[in-house]
Amino acid sequence: MADIRLLAPHDPLPDTPAVGILRRFDEDQPGRTVLELIITRHDQTRETRRLTRPGGAPATLDQALREAASAATSAGLADIWHLDRTGGPLEREVLQRHGDHSFIGLALDDDDLEEGEHGPDMRDRGNDGGPRRF
C-alpha cells in the first residue's frame, strides 16, 4: 500500500513519480473547493483529473484517497501526496467569506510559480479588439 504524505498548504507538489491529491478553490465558484488527482509517472508524464461523485458534486477526501490508492497501485507508485491549497490562513478566511477575496490591505494573487505562470492581469490583455474606455 502507498504511503500518504501531507504537505503544507503552499509547498510545491514534488516532481517525483507519485500520486497527488490536491484540494483547491474552484475557478468558477471561488467559495467552493474541488479535489484533483494528479499522477506523475516514472517517464515524467502527468495526468490530472478532477474528482467528482456520480451526481457531479466534488468528491469527499475519503473518496479521493481511495481513488489515489487505487491509482498508485495500478501505476506501481509508492507515495501519495496530499496537498490542501485552501489550508493557509488567508485561504481559510476566503472560505469563511464564501469566496470573497476582497481583504483590506491584503493582496492575493493567482500566480502558479510551480509552473512558472503568473496569474491574470487585466493590463496584460490589451483591448481584445474593442475600444479602450479607461
MARKOLLUM-913946 format. One record per residue (C-alpha): x, z, y; residue in three letters; residue number from 1. Coordinates in pm, 1 decimal, decimal comma. Example, Ala and Ser with C-alpha at 12.3 -4.5 7.8 and 13.67 -1.06 7.14 Angstrom:
2
<atom><c1>1230,0</c1><c3>780,0</c3><c2>-450,0</c2><residu>Ala</residu><num>1</num></atom>
<atom><c1>1367,0</c1><c3>714,0</c3><c2>-106,0</c2><residu>Ser</residu><num>2</num></atom>
***
This chain:
134
<atom><c1>0,0</c1><c3>0,0</c3><c2>0,0</c2><residu>Met</residu><num>1</num></atom>
<atom><c1>119,3</c1><c3>-79,7</c3><c2>352,6</c2><residu>Ala</residu><num>2</num></atom>
<atom><c1>224,0</c1><c3>196,9</c3><c2>591,7</c2><residu>Asp</residu><num>3</num></atom>
<atom><c1>14,4</c1><c3>236,2</c3><c2>908,6</c2><residu>Ile</residu><num>4</num></atom>
<atom><c1>230,9</c1><c3>298,3</c3><c2>1214,9</c2><residu>Arg</residu><num>5</num></atom>
<atom><c1>85,9</c1><c3>395,5</c3><c2>1551,4</c2><residu>Leu</residu><num>6</num></atom>
<atom><c1>235,9</c1><c3>250,4</c3><c2>1870,4</c2><residu>Leu</residu><num>7</num></atom>
<atom><c1>196,3</c1><c3>386,0</c3><c2>2224,0</c2><residu>Ala</residu><num>8</num></atom>
<atom><c1>-59,7</c1><c3>202,0</c3><c2>2444,5</c2><residu>Pro</residu><num>9</num></atom>
<atom><c1>196,5</c1><c3>-2,3</c3><c2>2636,8</c2><residu>His</residu><num>10</num></atom>
<atom><c1>450,6</c1><c3>-63,8</c3><c2>2359,0</c2><residu>Asp</residu><num>11</num></atom>
<atom><c1>516,2</c1><c3>-426,1</c3><c2>2267,5</c2><residu>Pro</residu><num>12</num></atom>
<atom><c1>398,1</c1><c3>-540,3</c3><c2>1927,2</c2><residu>Leu</residu><num>13</num></atom>
<atom><c1>711,4</c1><c3>-580,3</c3><c2>1710,2</c2><residu>Pro</residu><num>14</num></atom>
<atom><c1>812,3</c1><c3>-935,1</c3><c2>1610,7</c2><residu>Asp</residu><num>15</num></atom>
<atom><c1>898,2</c1><c3>-826,8</c3><c2>1256,9</c2><residu>Thr</residu><num>16</num></atom>
<atom><c1>680,1</c1><c3>-951,6</c3><c2>970,4</c2><residu>Pro</residu><num>17</num></atom>
<atom><c1>379,5</c1><c3>-719,9</c3><c2>969,5</c2><residu>Ala</residu><num>18</num></atom>
<atom><c1>7,0</c1><c3>-691,7</c3><c2>1026,7</c2><residu>Val</residu><num>19</num></atom>
<atom><c1>-116,8</c1><c3>-552,5</c3><c2>1356,1</c2><residu>Gly</residu><num>20</num></atom>
<atom><c1>-448,0</c1><c3>-408,6</c3><c2>1469,2</c2><residu>Ile</residu><num>21</num></atom>
<atom><c1>-485,4</c1><c3>-442,2</c3><c2>1845,9</c2><residu>Leu</residu><num>22</num></atom>
<atom><c1>-763,6</c1><c3>-275,6</c3><c2>2042,2</c2><residu>Arg</residu><num>23</num></atom>
<atom><c1>-806,1</c1><c3>-425,3</c3><c2>2388,7</c2><residu>Arg</residu><num>24</num></atom>
<atom><c1>-1062,4</c1><c3>-491,1</c3><c2>2659,3</c2><residu>Phe</residu><num>25</num></atom>
<atom><c1>-1296,2</c1><c3>-785,3</c3><c2>2601,4</c2><residu>Asp</residu><num>26</num></atom>
<atom><c1>-1224,3</c1><c3>-1061,9</c3><c2>2854,5</c2><residu>Glu</residu><num>27</num></atom>
<atom><c1>-1591,6</c1><c3>-1141,7</c3><c2>2908,3</c2><residu>Asp</residu><num>28</num></atom>
<atom><c1>-1714,9</c1><c3>-782,0</c3><c2>2919,9</c2><residu>Gln</residu><num>29</num></atom>
<atom><c1>-1440,9</c1><c3>-551,2</c3><c2>3056,9</c2><residu>Pro</residu><num>30</num></atom>
<atom><c1>-1642,5</c1><c3>-239,0</c3><c2>2972,1</c2><residu>Gly</residu><num>31</num></atom>
<atom><c1>-1635,6</c1><c3>-336,5</c3><c2>2604,3</c2><residu>Arg</residu><num>32</num></atom>
<atom><c1>-1341,1</c1><c3>-322,9</c3><c2>2366,4</c2><residu>Thr</residu><num>33</num></atom>
<atom><c1>-1258,7</c1><c3>-551,5</c3><c2>2074,7</c2><residu>Val</residu><num>34</num></atom>
<atom><c1>-1026,4</c1><c3>-531,6</c3><c2>1776,8</c2><residu>Leu</residu><num>35</num></atom>
<atom><c1>-791,8</c1><c3>-813,0</c3><c2>1679,0</c2><residu>Glu</residu><num>36</num></atom>
<atom><c1>-599,5</c1><c3>-865,9</c3><c2>1357,5</c2><residu>Leu</residu><num>37</num></atom>
<atom><c1>-251,5</c1><c3>-1009,4</c3><c2>1413,4</c2><residu>Ile</residu><num>38</num></atom>
<atom><c1>-48,2</c1><c3>-1128,9</c3><c2>1115,9</c2><residu>Ile</residu><num>39</num></atom>
<atom><c1>320,4</c1><c3>-1210,8</c3><c2>1171,3</c2><residu>Thr</residu><num>40</num></atom>
<atom><c1>458,6</c1><c3>-1374,5</c3><c2>858,9</c2><residu>Arg</residu><num>41</num></atom>
<atom><c1>816,1</c1><c3>-1395,5</c3><c2>731,1</c2><residu>His</residu><num>42</num></atom>
<atom><c1>852,1</c1><c3>-1750,5</c3><c2>873,1</c2><residu>Asp</residu><num>43</num></atom>
<atom><c1>759,5</c1><c3>-1605,6</c3><c2>1219,6</c2><residu>Gln</residu><num>44</num></atom>
<atom><c1>423,1</c1><c3>-1784,6</c3><c2>1232,3</c2><residu>Thr</residu><num>45</num></atom>
<atom><c1>149,8</c1><c3>-1571,4</c3><c2>1381,7</c2><residu>Arg</residu><num>46</num></atom>
<atom><c1>-223,2</c1><c3>-1567,2</c3><c2>1314,1</c2><residu>Glu</residu><num>47</num></atom>
<atom><c1>-461,7</c1><c3>-1381,1</c3><c2>1544,6</c2><residu>Thr</residu><num>48</num></atom>
<atom><c1>-832,2</c1><c3>-1332,8</c3><c2>1493,6</c2><residu>Arg</residu><num>49</num></atom>
<atom><c1>-1099,8</c1><c3>-1116,5</c3><c2>1643,3</c2><residu>Arg</residu><num>50</num></atom>
<atom><c1>-1261,9</c1><c3>-873,9</c3><c2>1401,8</c2><residu>Leu</residu><num>51</num></atom>
<atom><c1>-1640,4</c1><c3>-855,7</c3><c2>1408,4</c2><residu>Thr</residu><num>52</num></atom>
<atom><c1>-1921,7</c1><c3>-724,3</c3><c2>1196,6</c2><residu>Arg</residu><num>53</num></atom>
<atom><c1>-2168,8</c1><c3>-968,1</c3><c2>1039,0</c2><residu>Pro</residu><num>54</num></atom>
<atom><c1>-2402,8</c1><c3>-949,8</c3><c2>1342,2</c2><residu>Gly</residu><num>55</num></atom>
<atom><c1>-2120,0</c1><c3>-1035,1</c3><c2>1583,7</c2><residu>Gly</residu><num>56</num></atom>
<atom><c1>-2062,3</c1><c3>-681,5</c3><c2>1716,4</c2><residu>Ala</residu><num>57</num></atom>
<atom><c1>-1699,6</c1><c3>-561,7</c3><c2>1732,6</c2><residu>Pro</residu><num>58</num></atom>
<atom><c1>-1564,2</c1><c3>-415,6</c3><c2>1408,1</c2><residu>Ala</residu><num>59</num></atom>
<atom><c1>-1501,9</c1><c3>-43,9</c3><c2>1375,7</c2><residu>Thr</residu><num>60</num></atom>
<atom><c1>-1148,4</c1><c3>88,1</c3><c2>1338,6</c2><residu>Leu</residu><num>61</num></atom>
<atom><c1>-1211,8</c1><c3>174,9</c3><c2>972,3</c2><residu>Asp</residu><num>62</num></atom>
<atom><c1>-1326,2</c1><c3>-181,5</c3><c2>902,5</c2><residu>Gln</residu><num>63</num></atom>
<atom><c1>-1024,0</c1><c3>-318,3</c3><c2>1089,0</c2><residu>Ala</residu><num>64</num></atom>
<atom><c1>-781,7</c1><c3>-101,0</c3><c2>891,5</c2><residu>Leu</residu><num>65</num></atom>
<atom><c1>-938,2</c1><c3>-211,1</c3><c2>560,9</c2><residu>Arg</residu><num>66</num></atom>
<atom><c1>-906,3</c1><c3>-576,3</c3><c2>671,1</c2><residu>Glu</residu><num>67</num></atom>
<atom><c1>-544,9</c1><c3>-514,2</c3><c2>777,0</c2><residu>Ala</residu><num>68</num></atom>
<atom><c1>-458,9</c1><c3>-352,8</c3><c2>443,1</c2><residu>Ala</residu><num>69</num></atom>
<atom><c1>-609,0</c1><c3>-648,6</c3><c2>258,6</c2><residu>Ser</residu><num>70</num></atom>
<atom><c1>-420,3</c1><c3>-898,9</c3><c2>479,0</c2><residu>Ala</residu><num>71</num></atom>
<atom><c1>-93,3</c1><c3>-707,4</c3><c2>434,4</c2><residu>Ala</residu><num>72</num></atom>
<atom><c1>-131,3</c1><c3>-704,3</c3><c2>56,5</c2><residu>Thr</residu><num>73</num></atom>
<atom><c1>-212,9</c1><c3>-1074,8</c3><c2>33,7</c2><residu>Ser</residu><num>74</num></atom>
<atom><c1>77,0</c1><c3>-1168,8</c3><c2>267,5</c2><residu>Ala</residu><num>75</num></atom>
<atom><c1>324,6</c1><c3>-935,8</c3><c2>94,1</c2><residu>Gly</residu><num>76</num></atom>
<atom><c1>385,8</c1><c3>-729,3</c3><c2>409,4</c2><residu>Leu</residu><num>77</num></atom>
<atom><c1>474,6</c1><c3>-359,4</c3><c2>413,9</c2><residu>Ala</residu><num>78</num></atom>
<atom><c1>378,0</c1><c3>-249,8</c3><c2>767,2</c2><residu>Asp</residu><num>79</num></atom>
<atom><c1>53,7</c1><c3>-226,6</c3><c2>962,9</c2><residu>Ile</residu><num>80</num></atom>
<atom><c1>97,9</c1><c3>-163,1</c3><c2>1335,0</c2><residu>Trp</residu><num>81</num></atom>
<atom><c1>-193,7</c1><c3>0,0</c3><c2>1517,8</c2><residu>His</residu><num>82</num></atom>
<atom><c1>-185,7</c1><c3>-55,1</c3><c2>1892,3</c2><residu>Leu</residu><num>83</num></atom>
<atom><c1>-456,6</c1><c3>66,6</c3><c2>2131,2</c2><residu>Asp</residu><num>84</num></atom>
<atom><c1>-417,2</c1><c3>-109,7</c3><c2>2467,6</c2><residu>Arg</residu><num>85</num></atom>
<atom><c1>-709,6</c1><c3>95,8</c3><c2>2600,1</c2><residu>Thr</residu><num>86</num></atom>
<atom><c1>-538,1</c1><c3>429,3</c3><c2>2530,0</c2><residu>Gly</residu><num>87</num></atom>
<atom><c1>-343,5</c1><c3>473,5</c3><c2>2855,3</c2><residu>Gly</residu><num>88</num></atom>
<atom><c1>-471,0</c1><c3>697,5</c3><c2>3137,7</c2><residu>Pro</residu><num>89</num></atom>
<atom><c1>-573,2</c1><c3>408,4</c3><c2>3366,3</c2><residu>Leu</residu><num>90</num></atom>
<atom><c1>-738,2</c1><c3>226,3</c3><c2>3078,8</c2><residu>Glu</residu><num>91</num></atom>
<atom><c1>-938,5</c1><c3>535,8</c3><c2>2983,7</c2><residu>Arg</residu><num>92</num></atom>
<atom><c1>-1055,1</c1><c3>554,8</c3><c2>3345,3</c2><residu>Glu</residu><num>93</num></atom>
<atom><c1>-1168,5</c1><c3>190,3</c3><c2>3325,2</c2><residu>Val</residu><num>94</num></atom>
<atom><c1>-1366,5</c1><c3>270,9</c3><c2>3009,7</c2><residu>Leu</residu><num>95</num></atom>
<atom><c1>-1528,9</c1><c3>571,9</c3><c2>3178,0</c2><residu>Gln</residu><num>96</num></atom>
<atom><c1>-1629,1</c1><c3>343,8</c3><c2>3467,9</c2><residu>Arg</residu><num>97</num></atom>
<atom><c1>-1778,4</c1><c3>86,8</c3><c2>3226,2</c2><residu>His</residu><num>98</num></atom>
<atom><c1>-1514,5</c1><c3>-177,5</c3><c2>3301,0</c2><residu>Gly</residu><num>99</num></atom>
<atom><c1>-1480,7</c1><c3>-121,9</c3><c2>3677,2</c2><residu>Asp</residu><num>100</num></atom>
<atom><c1>-1116,8</c1><c3>-188,9</c3><c2>3774,9</c2><residu>His</residu><num>101</num></atom>
<atom><c1>-1151,6</c1><c3>-106,7</c3><c2>4146,6</c2><residu>Ser</residu><num>102</num></atom>
<atom><c1>-938,2</c1><c3>204,3</c3><c2>4185,1</c2><residu>Phe</residu><num>103</num></atom>
<atom><c1>-847,4</c1><c3>328,5</c3><c2>4530,1</c2><residu>Ile</residu><num>104</num></atom>
<atom><c1>-473,0</c1><c3>286,5</c3><c2>4582,1</c2><residu>Gly</residu><num>105</num></atom>
<atom><c1>-402,5</c1><c3>163,6</c3><c2>4230,7</c2><residu>Leu</residu><num>106</num></atom>
<atom><c1>-349,7</c1><c3>-190,2</c3><c2>4109,0</c2><residu>Ala</residu><num>107</num></atom>
<atom><c1>-399,9</c1><c3>-310,8</c3><c2>3754,7</c2><residu>Leu</residu><num>108</num></atom>
<atom><c1>-260,4</c1><c3>-647,7</c3><c2>3652,6</c2><residu>Asp</residu><num>109</num></atom>
<atom><c1>-325,1</c1><c3>-899,2</c3><c2>3380,3</c2><residu>Asp</residu><num>110</num></atom>
<atom><c1>41,0</c1><c3>-964,1</c3><c2>3303,8</c2><residu>Asp</residu><num>111</num></atom>
<atom><c1>134,2</c1><c3>-1020,6</c3><c2>2941,9</c2><residu>Asp</residu><num>112</num></atom>
<atom><c1>506,1</c1><c3>-963,3</c3><c2>2966,5</c2><residu>Leu</residu><num>113</num></atom>
<atom><c1>543,3</c1><c3>-971,7</c3><c2>2586,1</c2><residu>Glu</residu><num>114</num></atom>
<atom><c1>454,0</c1><c3>-1341,2</c3><c2>2605,5</c2><residu>Glu</residu><num>115</num></atom>
<atom><c1>629,6</c1><c3>-1395,8</c3><c2>2940,1</c2><residu>Gly</residu><num>116</num></atom>
<atom><c1>299,2</c1><c3>-1467,2</c3><c2>3111,1</c2><residu>Glu</residu><num>117</num></atom>
<atom><c1>179,4</c1><c3>-1336,9</c3><c2>3442,8</c2><residu>His</residu><num>118</num></atom>
<atom><c1>-190,3</c1><c3>-1281,4</c3><c2>3491,1</c2><residu>Gly</residu><num>119</num></atom>
<atom><c1>-417,5</c1><c3>-1499,0</c3><c2>3700,3</c2><residu>Pro</residu><num>120</num></atom>
<atom><c1>-377,0</c1><c3>-1500,4</c3><c2>4075,1</c2><residu>Asp</residu><num>121</num></atom>
<atom><c1>-614,2</c1><c3>-1697,7</c3><c2>4293,3</c2><residu>Met</residu><num>122</num></atom>
<atom><c1>-318,8</c1><c3>-1805,9</c3><c2>4508,9</c2><residu>Arg</residu><num>123</num></atom>
<atom><c1>-181,4</c1><c3>-1997,5</c3><c2>4207,4</c2><residu>Asp</residu><num>124</num></atom>
<atom><c1>-492,7</c1><c3>-2207,5</c3><c2>4159,5</c2><residu>Arg</residu><num>125</num></atom>
<atom><c1>-472,7</c1><c3>-2444,0</c3><c2>4456,6</c2><residu>Gly</residu><num>126</num></atom>
<atom><c1>-806,4</c1><c3>-2570,1</c3><c2>4575,1</c2><residu>Asn</residu><num>127</num></atom>
<atom><c1>-928,9</c1><c3>-2722,1</c3><c2>4246,4</c2><residu>Asp</residu><num>128</num></atom>
<atom><c1>-1022,3</c1><c3>-3040,6</c3><c2>4432,5</c2><residu>Gly</residu><num>129</num></atom>
<atom><c1>-1261,6</c1><c3>-2866,1</c3><c2>4669,4</c2><residu>Gly</residu><num>130</num></atom>
<atom><c1>-1225,2</c1><c3>-2785,4</c3><c2>5038,8</c2><residu>Pro</residu><num>131</num></atom>
<atom><c1>-1043,1</c1><c3>-2465,4</c3><c2>5133,8</c2><residu>Arg</residu><num>132</num></atom>
<atom><c1>-1270,3</c1><c3>-2215,8</c3><c2>5304,1</c2><residu>Arg</residu><num>133</num></atom>
<atom><c1>-1018,4</c1><c3>-1947,6</c3><c2>5397,2</c2><residu>Phe</residu><num>134</num></atom>
***
